[in-house]
Amino acid sequence: MNLIEKIKNPNSILLYHCDNHYSLIGGFRIFEMEGKIYRQILGSRFGQRMKHWIDFEMDWEFYSNKKQK
């Protein structure tokens, strides 16, 4: 099952982990702007309310590089 299927599944809960903080993932969106495709998840960078659209590719690269160090 991919990430979008997991988010749509009413029987699953997904957490997003950023530095020293966990947040629920409350949604997703995919859109194209100026020829580039963006994939974003709805979460919280701080606090508890899901209010930030987080660019999935940027965070994936950040945490992948961090794990390698």
C-alpha positions as CSV (number, residue, x, y, z in Angstrom):
1,M,0.0,0.0,0.0
2,N,1.4,3.4,-0.9
3,L,1.2,6.6,1.2
4,I,-1.9,7.9,-0.5
5,E,-3.8,4.7,0.1
6,K,-2.8,4.7,3.7
7,I,-4.0,8.3,4.2
8,K,-7.3,7.4,2.6
9,N,-7.8,4.3,4.7
10,P,-10.2,5.1,7.6
11,N,-8.6,2.3,9.7
12,S,-5.1,3.7,9.6
13,I,-3.3,6.5,11.5
14,L,-0.1,8.0,10.0
15,L,2.4,10.0,12.0
16,Y,4.9,12.5,10.6
17,H,8.2,12.9,12.4
18,C,10.1,16.1,12.3
19,D,12.9,17.2,14.7
20,N,11.8,16.3,18.2
21,H,8.1,16.4,17.2
22,Y,5.4,13.9,16.0
23,S,2.3,15.0,14.1
24,L,-0.7,13.3,12.6
25,I,-1.0,13.3,8.8
26,G,-4.4,14.7,8.0
27,G,-4.4,14.9,4.3
28,F,-2.5,15.1,1.1
29,R,-2.5,17.1,-2.2
30,I,-0.8,16.7,-5.5
31,F,-0.7,19.7,-7.9
32,E,1.4,21.0,-10.8
33,M,2.8,24.5,-11.0
34,E,5.1,25.8,-13.7
35,G,5.7,22.3,-15.0
36,K,6.7,20.9,-11.6
37,I,4.6,18.4,-9.7
38,Y,4.3,18.9,-5.9
39,R,3.3,16.3,-3.4
40,Q,2.4,17.6,0.0
41,I,1.0,16.2,3.3
42,L,-1.0,18.1,5.8
43,G,0.6,18.0,9.2
44,S,2.1,20.3,11.9
45,R,5.7,21.5,12.0
46,F,5.0,22.7,15.6
47,G,2.0,22.5,18.0
48,Q,-0.7,20.0,17.5
49,R,-3.1,21.4,14.9
50,M,-2.6,20.1,11.4
51,K,-2.1,23.4,9.6
52,H,1.0,23.2,7.5
53,W,1.3,21.8,4.0
54,I,4.7,20.0,4.0
55,D,6.5,19.3,0.8
56,F,7.1,15.5,0.8
57,E,10.2,15.4,-1.4
58,M,12.0,18.1,0.6
59,D,11.5,16.3,3.9
60,W,12.2,12.9,2.4
61,E,15.6,14.1,1.1
62,F,16.4,15.8,4.5
63,Y,15.7,12.8,6.6
64,S,17.3,10.3,4.2
65,N,20.5,12.4,4.3
66,K,20.3,12.7,8.1
67,K,20.0,8.9,8.6
68,Q,23.2,8.4,6.5
69,K,25.3,10.5,8.8
